[in-house]
Amino acid sequence: MTSELAVITPDWPAPAQVRAGCTTRQGGVSASMWASLNLGSHVQDNEADVQENRRRLADWSGLPPDRFYWLNQVHGTAVACVPVEGVPEADAGVTGQAGQVCTVLTADCLPVLFCDLAGSRVAAVHAGWRGLCGGVLEQTVAALGRPPEQLLAWLGPAIGPEAFEVGGEVREAFVQADAQAASAFRASPAHSGHYLADLYRLARQRLRSLGLTQIYGGEYCTVSDPTRFFSYRRDGITGRMASVIWIESGSES
């Protein structure tokens, strides 16, 4: 069963004790528009199917399901310290404890995974445009408690720059926060007053401004790859992928 899971493993020089991955839509039991590895419990899918999919993800990780910390994501900037009771309203999770899995769900928004060079701190972030603009990456880096030059970041599957059309107000919000963001937008060829936004570039700009230089990933487009990825922009009612990261062994803090 678990061999069917198609999980993307970050291509980054993380310490050996840091384990991470981003699921695709392949390898689960959900049907119809949620086919097949939907991990979101809030998207009208059959709850028993979601729980079976989450069990398969846990089997893949080698950890029990209760080590995965799911968030109530609200496109904000709050960071939860894992382990945490219940389902916190937050868009990022951070931990320094081994065997505790920081988890975020996406289907076009940008998942960002972090670890430090020592492999003693990790984090997972859900960065839609609102959270990215509002500072969720900055809040997560602060919560990690490590100098930025000691951090690695990996940008997982998200809506690509040829598919992410936004209104002028989105561009204005980013540019007001940081003038260099203007380079991540270009006029939409289809709709006057709209722009194509490069979410990956916007994230890299924010991270580099913080002092991070080791930034990896960012080569996907969820909208244009329906075989591998769920996409809310493309399909409306659809499933969610999970990006996960944890410390398997080694130093803790």
SULDA-V417214 format. One record per helix or strand. SS is the DSSP state (H for helix, E for strand). FROM is the first residue (numbers start at 1). LEN is the number of residues. If there is no record, write none. Layout:
ss=[SS/SS]
from=[FROM/FROM]
len=[LEN/LEN]
This chain:
ss=[H/E/E/H/H/H/E/E/E/E/E/E/E/E/H/H/H/E/E/H/H/E/E/H/E/H/E]
from=[2/7/18/32/47/65/68/72/79/89/92/101/110/122/129/136/148/151/165/168/179/185/194/199/214/232/241]
len=[3/2/6/3/15/3/2/1/3/1/4/6/7/6/6/9/3/5/3/10/6/3/4/12/4/4/7]
